[in-house]
Amino acid sequence: MGAAPDLTDLPSSISNTHPLNVLPPPYTEHDPQTAAQAPQHDIPSYNESRSTSATTKFPPAMNGYFQWKLTTTFHLGPTAEEKLYAVSTPATVFNNKPTVVLHDGPTNKHPVMATAQSDKWGRTRPIAITLPPRPGAQRADAIVAQFVPGGSLKHISPSYAFEIAVGAKGTTPERFEWRKSHGNEIKELAGHSYGWKLVRLTGPVNSVGGSRKERDRGYTSDGLEIVALIAHNASWSMTKGFRFAFMGGGLTGAMGEDWEIVVVTSALQVWFMDVQGTAATAAAASAATS
């Protein structure tokens, strides 16, 4: 496979209103953390520890790290000193480039691990998440998962569903859904923040659902398991944009490497759409007052 395109520098056609330059504001105005401090909860208390997790491709928890300079590339890693993967966001409203490009290494010169392809109607049209064949991978063909807005239609809040074959050999199709959340799992991951939780739709339904105060940690109100989270950073750090974590069955490695890649890429996509929404709102407010 050829080398990934160099997407480090922001193209001249993109202005300072590129969504990565308008990060969401902190969720609370009285957060005691500083930019140099680590989050209060490095790993949610209800998750297994790093030493017992068995994720296949990624660490059980990662942050999104950004640079001050004008760039469309940021990094994923468990700490600022251990940035493992590069993520490029070359898309603008008026082109058809992928929205998110996840690289299999810490620079955008490393092979592409996955892309998310959407357009300016991405909130209402399916988004294609593509995993191209990679050197050393067991499969010779690309995997394309359709990331469909609306999900199960059981919830009024925004949701996106996808189906992918899980397991070590990738032979068992299952459905998953990202749901927007302000729940306890998000708060334990990143403080008083907001984000998305990934629900396993085809897993067993448990009798642990109910209201937020009554249900067990790691389960939804309808008794479904939460297997991943992504939360906007609640601290004042301007270089750490979000916190991602696998949880529950997502920590066991049983879902397989391709599942983990699709989960991380789709998490980046929903986070990026939130950032795009923030940028659009800021631009509209600026235009209204100018």
PASEBA-1860 file (N, C-alpha, C; in nm, 3 decimals):
! residues 290
1> MGAAPDLT> 0.084/-0.119/0.000/0.000/0.000/0.000/0.088/0.125/0.000 ~ 0.055/0.230/-0.074/0.138/0.348/-0.084/0.137/0.428/0.044 ~ 0.228/0.521/0.053/0.237/0.604/0.173/0.117/0.694/0.182 ~ 0.075/0.724/0.305/-0.038/0.812/0.326/0.000/0.954/0.286 ~ -0.094/1.033/0.237/-0.065/1.170/0.198/-0.021/1.254/0.316 ~ 0.063/1.353/0.294/0.109/1.441/0.400/0.001/1.543/0.429 ~ -0.063/1.529/0.542/-0.174/1.617/0.576/-0.141/1.702/0.697 ~ -0.010/1.715/0.730/0.028/1.785/0.853/-0.008/1.932/0.845
9> DLPSSISN> 0.026/1.995/0.736/0.005/2.140/0.726/-0.132/2.170/0.674 ~ -0.190/2.271/0.730/-0.324/2.310/0.690/-0.321/2.370/0.551 ~ -0.402/2.318/0.458/-0.403/2.374/0.323/-0.439/2.521/0.324 ~ -0.386/2.595/0.228/-0.411/2.738/0.224/-0.556/2.771/0.201 ~ -0.634/2.676/0.148/-0.775/2.702/0.121/-0.860/2.694/0.245 ~ -0.798/2.645/0.357/-0.876/2.633/0.480/-0.838/2.749/0.570 ~ -0.934/2.822/0.622/-0.907/2.939/0.705/-0.896/2.900/0.851 ~ -0.879/3.000/0.936/-0.869/2.974/1.079/-0.998/2.924/1.139
17> THPLNVLP> -1.104/2.915/1.060/-1.231/2.862/1.111/-1.239/2.712/1.097 ~ -1.128/2.647/1.054/-1.128/2.500/1.052/-1.169/2.450/1.189 ~ -1.258/2.350/1.196/-1.313/2.306/1.325/-1.209/2.276/1.431 ~ -1.089/2.227/1.396/-0.990/2.195/1.499/-0.936/2.320/1.566 ~ -0.961/2.437/1.508/-0.917/2.560/1.571/-1.025/2.621/1.659 ~ -1.138/2.554/1.670/-1.247/2.601/1.756/-1.288/2.485/1.844 ~ -1.202/2.450/1.939/-1.231/2.338/2.027/-1.347/2.373/2.120 ~ -1.427/2.274/2.161/-1.538/2.300/2.253/-1.487/2.359/2.382
25> PPYTEHDP> -1.559/2.454/2.441/-1.515/2.513/2.567/-1.529/2.415/2.680 ~ -1.458/2.438/2.792/-1.476/2.350/2.907/-1.622/2.347/2.949 ~ -1.665/2.232/2.997/-1.806/2.213/3.030/-1.844/2.291/3.155 ~ -1.747/2.312/3.247/-1.775/2.386/3.370/-1.679/2.503/3.379 ~ -1.724/2.613/3.432/-1.639/2.731/3.444/-1.551/2.726/3.567 ~ -1.572/2.629/3.654/-1.498/2.623/3.780/-1.424/2.492/3.793 ~ -1.352/2.454/3.689/-1.276/2.330/3.694/-1.143/2.359/3.760 ~ -1.104/2.286/3.866/-0.982/2.316/3.939/-0.856/2.268/3.869
33> QTAAQAPQ> -0.871/2.188/3.764/-0.753/2.134/3.698/-0.686/2.241/3.614 ~ -0.557/2.227/3.594/-0.483/2.316/3.505/-0.440/2.237/3.384 ~ -0.389/2.309/3.284/-0.350/2.242/3.160/-0.240/2.139/3.185 ~ -0.158/2.159/3.288/-0.047/2.067/3.310/-0.086/1.947/3.393 ~ -0.205/1.947/3.452/-0.245/1.838/3.539/-0.315/1.728/3.462 ~ -0.302/1.607/3.511/-0.372/1.494/3.451/-0.515/1.494/3.498 ~ -0.608/1.428/3.423/-0.747/1.420/3.466/-0.757/1.348/3.600 ~ -0.864/1.377/3.675/-0.885/1.312/3.803/-0.899/1.162/3.788
41> HDIPSYNE> -0.962/1.117/3.681/-0.987/0.975/3.662/-0.913/0.929/3.538 ~ -0.793/0.874/3.557/-0.717/0.825/3.443/-0.789/0.711/3.375 ~ -0.853/0.625/3.452/-0.937/0.517/3.400/-1.060/0.511/3.488 ~ -1.181/0.501/3.431/-1.301/0.494/3.514/-1.288/0.386/3.621 ~ -1.340/0.414/3.738/-1.322/0.325/3.852/-1.389/0.190/3.833 ~ -1.489/0.181/3.744/-1.560/0.056/3.725/-1.497/-0.030/3.616 ~ -1.392/0.022/3.551/-1.322/-0.057/3.449/-1.215/-0.144/3.512 ~ -1.177/-0.249/3.442/-1.060/-0.325/3.484/-0.936/-0.237/3.471
49> SRSTSATT> -0.832/-0.271/3.544/-0.709/-0.191/3.538/-0.635/-0.219/3.409 ~ -0.537/-0.135/3.379/-0.458/-0.153/3.258/-0.386/-0.287/3.258 ~ -0.346/-0.332/3.377/-0.269/-0.456/3.384/-0.353/-0.579/3.353 ~ -0.486/-0.568/3.367/-0.571/-0.684/3.342/-0.651/-0.671/3.213 ~ -0.650/-0.554/3.149/-0.723/-0.540/3.025/-0.649/-0.614/2.914 ~ -0.724/-0.652/2.811/-0.665/-0.733/2.704/-0.703/-0.679/2.568 ~ -0.713/-0.546/2.555/-0.743/-0.488/2.425/-0.636/-0.530/2.325 ~ -0.676/-0.544/2.201/-0.588/-0.602/2.098/-0.496/-0.501/2.033
57> KFPPAMNG> -0.551/-0.386/1.993/-0.476/-0.289/1.914/-0.439/-0.163/1.992 ~ -0.528/-0.116/2.077/-0.511/0.013/2.142/-0.498/-0.003/2.294 ~ -0.443/0.099/2.361/-0.449/0.100/2.507/-0.595/0.108/2.552 ~ -0.627/0.067/2.673/-0.766/0.073/2.718/-0.821/0.214/2.728 ~ -0.734/0.314/2.745/-0.779/0.453/2.751/-0.676/0.541/2.682 ~ -0.725/0.645/2.611/-0.636/0.737/2.539/-0.694/0.878/2.545 ~ -0.604/0.976/2.528/-0.643/1.116/2.514/-0.617/1.162/2.372 ~ -0.686/1.268/2.332/-0.656/1.335/2.206/-0.571/1.457/2.235
65> YFQWKLTT> -0.449/1.460/2.183/-0.355/1.569/2.209/-0.338/1.657/2.086 ~ -0.344/1.789/2.109/-0.340/1.887/2.001/-0.218/1.977/2.015 ~ -0.182/2.045/1.906/-0.070/2.137/1.906/-0.121/2.278/1.893 ~ -0.039/2.373/1.940/-0.079/2.513/1.928/-0.069/2.562/1.785 ~ 0.025/2.508/1.707/0.042/2.559/1.571/-0.075/2.515/1.483 ~ -0.093/2.589/1.374/-0.202/2.563/1.281/-0.178/2.430/1.210 ~ -0.259/2.330/1.236/-0.239/2.198/1.178/-0.370/2.121/1.176 ~ -0.380/2.026/1.086/-0.498/1.939/1.082/-0.465/1.801/1.135
73> TFHLGPTA> -0.353/1.786/1.204/-0.314/1.657/1.259/-0.302/1.666/1.411 ~ -0.359/1.568/1.482/-0.340/1.559/1.626/-0.305/1.415/1.660 ~ -0.291/1.382/1.789/-0.238/1.252/1.828/-0.323/1.184/1.936 ~ -0.315/1.052/1.936/-0.380/0.971/2.039/-0.273/0.899/2.120 ~ -0.296/0.890/2.250/-0.204/0.816/2.335/-0.248/0.821/2.480 ~ -0.195/0.731/2.563/-0.233/0.730/2.704/-0.179/0.849/2.781 ~ -0.066/0.905/2.739/-0.009/1.023/2.802/0.049/1.114/2.695 ~ 0.081/1.238/2.734/0.140/1.333/2.639/0.277/1.289/2.594
81> EEKLYAVS> 0.345/1.207/2.677/0.477/1.158/2.641/0.470/1.032/2.556 ~ 0.354/0.970/2.546/0.339/0.845/2.471/0.228/0.861/2.368 ~ 0.256/0.935/2.264/0.159/0.956/2.156/0.178/0.846/2.052 ~ 0.079/0.760/2.040/0.094/0.637/1.962/0.042/0.647/1.820 ~ -0.063/0.728/1.797/-0.129/0.731/1.666/-0.155/0.875/1.624 ~ -0.140/0.901/1.495/-0.173/1.031/1.439/-0.312/1.026/1.376 ~ -0.383/1.138/1.386/-0.517/1.151/1.327/-0.519/1.278/1.243 ~ -0.555/1.267/1.116/-0.566/1.382/1.028/-0.713/1.413/1.005
89> TPATVFNN> -0.744/1.542/0.996/-0.882/1.584/0.970/-0.880/1.684/0.854 ~ -0.860/1.636/0.732/-0.843/1.726/0.618/-0.972/1.780/0.559 ~ -1.087/1.734/0.604/-1.213/1.768/0.538/-1.254/1.912/0.561 ~ -1.313/1.971/0.458/-1.385/2.097/0.470/-1.523/2.076/0.409 ~ -1.608/2.176/0.424/-1.744/2.162/0.374/-1.746/2.139/0.223 ~ -1.648/2.196/0.151/-1.658/2.199/0.006/-1.568/2.098/-0.064 ~ -1.519/1.996/0.005/-1.445/1.892/-0.066/-1.493/1.756/-0.022 ~ -1.445/1.653/-0.089/-1.492/1.517/-0.060/-1.382/1.432/0.002
97> KPTVVLHD> -1.286/1.496/0.069/-1.183/1.421/0.139/-1.242/1.353/0.263 ~ -1.175/1.249/0.313/-1.224/1.187/0.436/-1.230/1.288/0.550 ~ -1.328/1.272/0.636/-1.339/1.360/0.752/-1.229/1.330/0.851 ~ -1.204/1.200/0.875/-1.105/1.156/0.974/-1.017/1.050/0.910 ~ -0.885/1.063/0.927/-0.789/0.962/0.881/-0.707/0.919/1.001 ~ -0.718/0.792/1.039/-0.644/0.737/1.153/-0.522/0.662/1.100 ~ -0.404/0.702/1.146/-0.278/0.644/1.099/-0.225/0.541/1.198 ~ -0.161/0.438/1.146/-0.107/0.330/1.228/0.034/0.364/1.274
105> GPTNKHPV> 0.045/0.473/1.349/0.173/0.521/1.398/0.161/0.668/1.436 ~ 0.264/0.726/1.495/0.255/0.861/1.551/0.271/0.976/1.452 ~ 0.283/0.949/1.323/0.291/1.058/1.225/0.194/1.030/1.110 ~ 0.167/1.134/1.033/0.078/1.114/0.919/0.151/1.055/0.799 ~ 0.276/1.014/0.819/0.349/0.939/0.716/0.325/0.789/0.733 ~ 0.273/0.748/0.847/0.247/0.607/0.871/0.125/0.560/0.791 ~ 0.114/0.429/0.766/0.002/0.378/0.687/-0.134/0.416/0.746 ~ -0.231/0.431/0.658/-0.367/0.462/0.701/-0.431/0.336/0.759
113> MATAQSDK> -0.479/0.347/0.881/-0.546/0.237/0.947/-0.696/0.238/0.918 ~ -0.754/0.357/0.909/-0.898/0.369/0.882/-0.931/0.512/0.843 ~ -1.040/0.528/0.769/-1.092/0.660/0.735/-1.241/0.665/0.762 ~ -1.290/0.784/0.789/-1.434/0.809/0.797/-1.467/0.910/0.687 ~ -1.561/0.875/0.600/-1.593/0.957/0.484/-1.734/1.010/0.497 ~ -1.746/1.141/0.515/-1.880/1.201/0.523/-1.879/1.331/0.444 ~ -1.987/1.405/0.450/-1.995/1.532/0.381/-2.069/1.630/0.471 ~ -2.107/1.745/0.415/-2.171/1.846/0.500/-2.308/1.803/0.550
121> WGRTRPIA> -2.360/1.692/0.495/-2.487/1.638/0.545/-2.463/1.517/0.634 ~ -2.344/1.506/0.691/-2.304/1.388/0.766/-2.394/1.352/0.882 ~ -2.470/1.447/0.934/-2.558/1.416/1.045/-2.686/1.347/1.003 ~ -2.714/1.345/0.873/-2.837/1.282/0.827/-2.813/1.172/0.725 ~ -2.693/1.158/0.674/-2.661/1.055/0.576/-2.560/0.956/0.634 ~ -2.561/0.832/0.587/-2.462/0.734/0.637/-2.319/0.780/0.610 ~ -2.231/0.746/0.701/-2.089/0.777/0.691/-2.015/0.645/0.670 ~ -1.928/0.639/0.571/-1.853/0.517/0.542/-1.723/0.516/0.621
129> ITLPPRPG> -1.706/0.415/0.705/-1.580/0.393/0.776/-1.508/0.279/0.706 ~ -1.390/0.307/0.653/-1.318/0.210/0.571/-1.186/0.171/0.637 ~ -1.163/0.040/0.647/-1.036/-0.015/0.695/-0.966/-0.077/0.576 ~ -0.865/-0.011/0.518/-0.795/-0.070/0.403/-0.707/-0.186/0.448 ~ -0.670/-0.274/0.355/-0.574/-0.380/0.391/-0.444/-0.317/0.439 ~ -0.383/-0.379/0.539/-0.258/-0.326/0.594/-0.150/-0.434/0.594 ~ -0.024/-0.394/0.585/0.084/-0.493/0.591/0.076/-0.573/0.721 ~ 0.079/-0.704/0.710/0.075/-0.789/0.827/-0.063/-0.826/0.874
137> AQRADAIV> -0.167/-0.763/0.815/-0.303/-0.795/0.855/-0.346/-0.929/0.794 ~ -0.441/-0.997/0.860/-0.485/-1.128/0.814/-0.576/-1.119/0.692 ~ -0.637/-1.004/0.670/-0.732/-0.992/0.560/-0.668/-0.921/0.440 ~ -0.716/-0.955/0.321/-0.663/-0.895/0.198/-0.757/-0.789/0.141 ~ -0.880/-0.783/0.191/-0.979/-0.689/0.139/-1.009/-0.580/0.241 ~ -1.056/-0.466/0.190/-1.097/-0.357/0.279/-1.227/-0.392/0.350 ~ -1.244/-0.337/0.467/-1.370/-0.349/0.541/-1.438/-0.213/0.538 ~ -1.565/-0.210/0.501/-1.640/-0.086/0.501/-1.761/-0.103/0.592
145> AQFVPGGS> -1.769/-0.019/0.696/-1.883/-0.020/0.788/-1.964/0.107/0.766 ~ -2.094/0.092/0.750/-2.182/0.207/0.732/-2.223/0.261/0.869 ~ -2.193/0.385/0.893/-2.219/0.453/1.019/-2.348/0.532/0.999 ~ -2.460/0.482/1.050/-2.592/0.531/1.011/-2.653/0.621/1.119 ~ -2.686/0.747/1.086/-2.751/0.833/1.184/-2.889/0.780/1.223 ~ -2.928/0.806/1.345/-3.062/0.766/1.390/-3.062/0.639/1.469 ~ -2.968/0.549/1.441/-2.952/0.428/1.520/-3.078/0.347/1.533 ~ -3.112/0.310/1.656/-3.223/0.220/1.682/-3.357/0.290/1.685
153> LKHISPSY> -3.356/0.422/1.677/-3.478/0.503/1.679/-3.553/0.493/1.811 ~ -3.486/0.440/1.914/-3.549/0.431/2.046/-3.524/0.555/2.131 ~ -3.433/0.640/2.085/-3.394/0.754/2.166/-3.405/0.882/2.084 ~ -3.450/0.988/2.152/-3.465/1.117/2.086/-3.329/1.181/2.064 ~ -3.235/1.161/2.157/-3.103/1.222/2.146/-3.028/1.164/2.027 ~ -2.929/1.238/1.974/-2.855/1.190/1.856/-2.791/1.054/1.879 ~ -2.789/0.973/1.774/-2.726/0.841/1.783/-2.680/0.799/1.644 ~ -2.580/0.711/1.641/-2.525/0.657/1.516/-2.498/0.509/1.536
161> AFEIAVGA> -2.546/0.426/1.446/-2.530/0.281/1.459/-2.444/0.225/1.347 ~ -2.377/0.115/1.375/-2.302/0.044/1.272/-2.303/-0.104/1.304 ~ -2.276/-0.184/1.202/-2.267/-0.329/1.218/-2.130/-0.375/1.171 ~ -2.068/-0.467/1.246/-1.938/-0.521/1.208/-1.926/-0.662/1.262 ~ -1.853/-0.746/1.191/-1.827/-0.882/1.238/-1.724/-0.877/1.349 ~ -1.752/-0.940/1.460/-1.663/-0.937/1.576/-1.601/-1.074/1.599 ~ -1.510/-1.080/1.694/-1.441/-1.204/1.726/-1.305/-1.210/1.661 ~ -1.222/-1.302/1.707/-1.085/-1.314/1.657/-1.081/-1.335/1.506
169> KGTTPERF> -1.178/-1.410/1.452/-1.183/-1.437/1.308/-1.283/-1.348/1.235 ~ -1.353/-1.262/1.309/-1.446/-1.170/1.246/-1.559/-1.237/1.172 ~ -1.624/-1.333/1.236/-1.728/-1.410/1.168/-1.868/-1.386/1.225 ~ -1.880/-1.314/1.335/-2.009/-1.295/1.400/-2.052/-1.149/1.391 ~ -2.150/-1.115/1.304/-2.193/-0.975/1.293/-2.270/-0.929/1.417 ~ -2.237/-0.810/1.463/-2.309/-0.749/1.575/-2.333/-0.602/1.545 ~ -2.434/-0.545/1.610/-2.468/-0.405/1.592/-2.433/-0.325/1.718 ~ -2.386/-0.203/1.694/-2.347/-0.113/1.803/-2.403/0.026/1.773
177> EWRKSHGN> -2.417/0.105/1.877/-2.476/0.238/1.860/-2.408/0.338/1.951 ~ -2.359/0.448/1.893/-2.310/0.561/1.972/-2.429/0.648/2.012 ~ -2.444/0.673/2.142/-2.551/0.759/2.193/-2.489/0.877/2.267 ~ -2.541/0.994/2.244/-2.492/1.112/2.315/-2.524/1.097/2.463 ~ -2.433/1.142/2.549/-2.450/1.112/2.691/-2.390/1.220/2.780 ~ -2.460/1.244/2.892/-2.406/1.324/3.004/-2.402/1.238/3.129 ~ -2.403/1.106/3.113/-2.423/1.013/3.223/-2.304/0.997/3.315 ~ -2.324/0.910/3.416/-2.222/0.889/3.518/-2.091/0.836/3.461
185> EIKELAGH> -2.100/0.750/3.358/-1.979/0.694/3.298/-1.893/0.804/3.236 ~ -1.959/0.900/3.168/-1.887/1.012/3.109/-1.824/1.097/3.219 ~ -1.898/1.123/3.325/-1.845/1.207/3.433/-1.725/1.142/3.501 ~ -1.729/1.010/3.517/-1.616/0.943/3.580/-1.495/0.938/3.486 ~ -1.519/0.942/3.358/-1.410/0.938/3.261/-1.340/1.072/3.249 ~ -1.417/1.183/3.248/-1.358/1.313/3.216/-1.410/1.427/3.301 ~ -1.469/1.399/3.416/-1.523/1.506/3.497/-1.662/1.545/3.451 ~ -1.707/1.663/3.488/-1.843/1.708/3.452/-1.843/1.752/3.307
193> SYGWKLVR> -1.849/1.655/3.221/-1.837/1.679/3.078/-1.957/1.618/3.005 ~ -1.943/1.606/2.875/-2.043/1.541/2.792/-1.972/1.467/2.682 ~ -2.039/1.373/2.619/-1.975/1.295/2.516/-2.068/1.190/2.460 ~ -2.012/1.072/2.428/-2.088/0.965/2.365/-2.052/0.832/2.430 ~ -2.149/0.744/2.438/-2.127/0.608/2.487/-2.164/0.509/2.377 ~ -2.084/0.403/2.363/-2.108/0.302/2.262/-2.181/0.184/2.326 ~ -2.299/0.155/2.273/-2.387/0.053/2.329/-2.386/-0.070/2.240 ~ -2.377/-0.187/2.301/-2.380/-0.314/2.228/-2.525/-0.356/2.209
201> LTGPVNSV> -2.579/-0.334/2.090/-2.722/-0.356/2.067/-2.759/-0.504/2.061 ~ -2.669/-0.587/2.012/-2.704/-0.728/1.993/-2.654/-0.816/2.108 ~ -2.600/-0.754/2.211/-2.559/-0.832/2.327/-2.680/-0.865/2.414 ~ -2.659/-0.941/2.521/-2.769/-0.978/2.609/-2.826/-0.858/2.682 ~ -2.959/-0.853/2.695/-3.025/-0.747/2.770/-3.030/-0.789/2.916 ~ -2.983/-0.703/3.005/-2.977/-0.735/3.146/-3.084/-0.661/3.224 ~ -3.109/-0.706/3.344/-3.208/-0.643/3.431/-3.140/-0.540/3.520 ~ -3.044/-0.468/3.463/-2.969/-0.370/3.541/-2.994/-0.229/3.490
209> GGSRKERD> -3.096/-0.212/3.407/-3.127/-0.081/3.352/-3.204/0.003/3.451 ~ -3.271/0.105/3.400/-3.350/0.192/3.485/-3.296/0.333/3.482 ~ -3.337/0.414/3.579/-3.295/0.553/3.584/-3.145/0.562/3.611 ~ -3.089/0.680/3.590/-2.946/0.698/3.607/-2.900/0.666/3.749 ~ -2.983/0.697/3.848/-2.947/0.671/3.987/-2.960/0.524/4.024 ~ -3.046/0.452/3.952/-3.075/0.313/3.990/-2.990/0.211/3.914 ~ -2.955/0.236/3.791/-2.892/0.133/3.710/-2.745/0.114/3.746 ~ -2.695/-0.005/3.715/-2.555/-0.037/3.741/-2.464/0.043/3.649
217> RGYTSDGL> -2.342/0.068/3.695/-2.243/0.134/3.611/-2.217/0.047/3.488 ~ -2.200/0.111/3.373/-2.166/0.038/3.253/-2.285/-0.016/3.177 ~ -2.407/0.024/3.216/-2.527/-0.022/3.145/-2.619/0.096/3.118 ~ -2.699/0.084/3.012/-2.792/0.189/2.973/-2.925/0.172/3.044 ~ -3.013/0.269/3.025/-3.145/0.261/3.087/-3.225/0.144/3.035 ~ -3.195/0.097/2.912/-3.266/-0.019/2.857/-3.187/-0.149/2.877 ~ -3.091/-0.149/2.970/-3.024/-0.272/3.011/-2.919/-0.323/2.916 ~ -2.865/-0.237/2.828/-2.763/-0.279/2.733/-2.624/-0.238/2.783
225> EIVALIAH> -2.524/-0.316/2.744/-2.388/-0.292/2.790/-2.322/-0.177/2.715 ~ -2.248/-0.094/2.788/-2.167/0.012/2.729/-2.026/-0.043/2.712 ~ -1.972/-0.036/2.590/-1.841/-0.096/2.563/-1.732/0.005/2.528 ~ -1.767/0.132/2.515/-1.667/0.236/2.491/-1.727/0.372/2.520 ~ -1.640/0.471/2.543/-1.683/0.607/2.573/-1.587/0.706/2.507 ~ -1.638/0.822/2.469/-1.552/0.934/2.433/-1.615/1.058/2.494 ~ -1.533/1.138/2.563/-1.583/1.254/2.636/-1.499/1.376/2.604 ~ -1.564/1.490/2.586/-1.493/1.616/2.571/-1.421/1.647/2.701
233> NASWSMTK> -1.302/1.703/2.690/-1.222/1.733/2.808/-1.288/1.842/2.891 ~ -1.302/1.818/3.022/-1.366/1.916/3.109/-1.266/2.011/3.174 ~ -1.137/1.991/3.153/-1.037/2.077/3.215/-1.008/2.197/3.125 ~ -0.920/2.283/3.173/-0.884/2.401/3.096/-0.769/2.375/2.999 ~ -0.727/2.252/2.986/-0.617/2.221/2.896/-0.657/2.250/2.752 ~ -0.576/2.328/2.682/-0.604/2.360/2.542/-0.535/2.263/2.447 ~ -0.458/2.168/2.502/-0.390/2.072/2.416/-0.449/1.932/2.429 ~ -0.541/1.913/2.521/-0.605/1.783/2.538/-0.754/1.800/2.509
241> GFRFAFMG> -0.800/1.748/2.396/-0.935/1.776/2.351/-1.040/1.680/2.399 ~ -1.001/1.553/2.423/-1.100/1.454/2.462/-1.034/1.338/2.534 ~ -1.119/1.253/2.591/-1.075/1.131/2.660/-1.156/1.015/2.605 ~ -1.087/0.909/2.562/-1.153/0.789/2.510/-1.118/0.670/2.598 ~ -1.213/0.577/2.614/-1.185/0.454/2.690/-1.274/0.341/2.643 ~ -1.216/0.222/2.635/-1.296/0.101/2.623/-1.346/0.063/2.763 ~ -1.455/-0.011/2.770/-1.502/-0.058/2.899/-1.580/-0.187/2.881 ~ -1.605/-0.257/2.990/-1.683/-0.380/2.986/-1.625/-0.480/2.888
249> GGLTGAMG> -1.712/-0.535/2.801/-1.670/-0.632/2.702/-1.570/-0.577/2.603 ~ -1.564/-0.445/2.589/-1.468/-0.383/2.498/-1.325/-0.393/2.546 ~ -1.306/-0.422/2.675/-1.172/-0.432/2.731/-1.111/-0.571/2.720 ~ -1.190/-0.669/2.681/-1.145/-0.808/2.687/-1.064/-0.851/2.566 ~ -1.071/-0.777/2.456/-1.006/-0.818/2.333/-1.086/-0.919/2.253 ~ -1.200/-0.963/2.307/-1.279/-1.068/2.240/-1.345/-1.018/2.113 ~ -1.363/-0.887/2.100/-1.429/-0.832/1.981/-1.338/-0.832/1.859 ~ -1.208/-0.833/1.880/-1.114/-0.837/1.768/-1.056/-0.701/1.733
257> EDWEIVVV> -0.945/-0.703/1.661/-0.873/-0.580/1.625/-0.954/-0.490/1.533 ~ -1.020/-0.546/1.431/-1.097/-0.464/1.338/-1.209/-0.390/1.410 ~ -1.273/-0.457/1.506/-1.378/-0.391/1.585/-1.320/-0.272/1.660 ~ -1.204/-0.289/1.722/-1.143/-0.180/1.796/-1.111/-0.062/1.705 ~ -1.063/-0.090/1.584/-1.030/0.018/1.490/-1.155/0.094/1.448 ~ -1.263/0.021/1.418/-1.389/0.087/1.381/-1.443/0.169/1.497 ~ -1.432/0.117/1.618/-1.482/0.189/1.736/-1.405/0.319/1.755 ~ -1.273/0.314/1.749/-1.194/0.435/1.768/-1.223/0.536/1.657
265> TSALQVWF> -1.230/0.489/1.533/-1.256/0.581/1.421/-1.394/0.643/1.430 ~ -1.494/0.564/1.465/-1.629/0.619/1.478/-1.638/0.715/1.597 ~ -1.564/0.687/1.705/-1.560/0.779/1.818/-1.500/0.912/1.777 ~ -1.392/0.908/1.700/-1.332/1.031/1.649/-1.430/1.108/1.561 ~ -1.510/1.034/1.483/-1.606/1.098/1.394/-1.715/1.172/1.472 ~ -1.772/1.110/1.575/-1.878/1.179/1.649/-1.822/1.297/1.726 ~ -1.699/1.281/1.778/-1.635/1.393/1.846/-1.611/1.508/1.747 ~ -1.562/1.475/1.627/-1.533/1.578/1.529/-1.660/1.650/1.484
273> MDVQGTAA> -1.771/1.578/1.474/-1.896/1.644/1.437/-1.941/1.740/1.546 ~ -1.916/1.705/1.672/-1.944/1.800/1.781/-1.861/1.927/1.764 ~ -1.732/1.909/1.732/-1.643/2.024/1.713/-1.687/2.108/1.594 ~ -1.728/2.041/1.485/-1.780/2.115/1.370/-1.903/2.196/1.407 ~ -1.991/2.137/1.489/-2.110/2.208/1.534/-2.074/2.330/1.616 ~ -1.974/2.317/1.703/-1.928/2.430/1.784/-1.871/2.540/1.695 ~ -1.793/2.499/1.594/-1.735/2.596/1.503/-1.842/2.670/1.424 ~ -1.944/2.597/1.378/-2.052/2.659/1.301/-2.131/2.757/1.387
281> TAAAASAA> -2.155/2.720/1.512/-2.228/2.808/1.603/-2.149/2.935/1.630 ~ -2.017/2.920/1.652/-1.931/3.035/1.677/-1.927/3.128/1.556 ~ -1.920/3.068/1.436/-1.916/3.149/1.313/-2.047/3.226/1.293 ~ -2.159/3.160/1.322/-2.289/3.225/1.307/-2.304/3.340/1.408 ~ -2.257/3.317/1.531/-2.267/3.420/1.632/-2.179/3.540/1.596 ~ -2.060/3.513/1.541/-1.971/3.619/1.499/-2.030/3.700/1.385 ~ -2.093/3.630/1.289/-2.154/3.698/1.176/-2.271/3.786/1.220 ~ -2.345/3.738/1.321/-2.462/3.812/1.368/-2.424/3.940/1.439
289> TS> -2.305/3.942/1.500/-2.264/4.060/1.576/-2.172/4.153/1.497 ~ -2.132/4.110/1.376/-2.040/4.192/1.297/-2.117/4.296/1.214
END
